Amino acid sequence: MLVYLGLGSNLGNRMSNIVSALIFLKNQLQLLNVSSLYESAPWGHKEQPDFFNCVCVIDCVMNPYDLLKKVKQIERNIGRKKDVYKWGPRVIDIDILLYDDEILNSYS
């Protein structure tokens, strides 16, 4: 099943953080494709550095909840700490954007 993940970083070496996340994804899941890297302004809390972002596609056999656990572990491995506040700065953020045609709401 094709799954689309959004990656973002606005702390530290943003490009290195994204590359590290992609390496973890490649080593632990079947990474199929990666978009170009782009820069975007923060959303929500605007007084923080701009983000580097990309989207990647993986072929995934895990259910969405196990995948969420996996990407949260990858975030921790790269150095993401518990968020101080919603939409704040972060070393790495990996979001599940599309998981087949399922609609799930999770804020973990």
C-alpha positions in Angstrom: 0.0 0.0 0.0 1.4 3.4 -0.9 1.7 5.9 2.0 2.7 9.5 1.7 4.8 11.0 4.6 5.5 14.7 5.1 8.9 15.6 6.7 9.8 18.9 8.2 12.6 20.4 10.3 13.3 23.9 11.5 16.0 23.4 14.3 19.6 22.6 13.9 20.9 21.5 10.6 17.5 21.3 8.9 18.8 19.5 5.7 20.8 17.0 7.7 17.8 16.3 9.9 15.6 15.5 6.8 18.4 13.4 5.3 18.7 11.4 8.5 15.0 10.8 8.6 15.0 9.6 5.0 17.9 7.2 5.8 16.0 5.8 8.8 12.9 5.4 6.6 14.9 3.7 3.8 16.5 1.3 6.3 13.3 0.4 8.1 10.6 0.7 5.4 10.4 0.5 1.6 11.2 4.1 0.5 10.0 4.5 -3.1 10.4 8.2 -3.9 11.2 11.6 -2.4 10.1 15.1 -3.5 12.3 18.1 -3.8 13.2 19.9 -0.7 11.4 23.2 -0.1 11.4 25.9 2.5 8.2 27.2 4.1 7.2 29.6 6.8 6.0 28.2 10.1 2.3 27.8 10.7 0.5 28.4 14.0 3.3 29.9 16.1 5.1 32.2 13.6 8.0 33.4 15.8 10.4 30.5 14.9 12.7 29.6 12.0 11.4 28.6 8.6 11.0 24.8 7.9 12.7 22.6 5.3 10.1 20.1 4.0 9.7 17.2 1.7 7.3 14.5 1.0 8.2 10.8 0.5 6.3 7.8 -0.7 6.7 4.4 1.0 5.3 1.0 0.3 3.9 -0.1 3.6 2.3 -3.3 5.0 1.9 -2.0 8.5 -1.4 -0.8 9.8 -1.5 3.0 10.3 -1.1 2.8 14.1 2.1 0.7 13.9 3.4 3.0 11.2 2.7 6.0 13.5 4.7 4.3 16.3 7.5 3.7 13.8 7.8 7.3 12.6 7.6 8.6 16.2 10.5 6.4 17.1 12.5 7.7 14.1 11.7 11.2 15.3 13.1 10.4 18.8 16.2 8.7 17.2 17.0 11.9 15.4 16.6 14.0 18.6 13.0 15.2 18.7 12.0 15.9 22.3 8.5 16.2 23.6 6.9 19.3 22.2 6.9 22.3 24.5 3.8 23.7 22.7 1.7 22.9 19.7 3.1 24.0 16.3 6.4 24.9 17.9 9.9 24.4 16.5 11.3 20.9 16.1 14.3 19.0 15.0 12.2 16.7 12.9 8.5 16.1 12.2 7.2 13.2 10.2 3.5 13.2 9.5 1.4 10.5 7.8 -0.3 12.5 5.0 -2.1 9.8 3.1 -2.6 6.2 4.0 -4.6 4.5 1.2 -8.1 6.0 1.4 -8.4 5.8 5.2 -9.3 8.8 7.3 -7.9 8.6 10.8 -7.5 11.3 13.5 -4.6 10.9 15.8 -2.7 13.5 17.8 0.0 11.5 19.4 
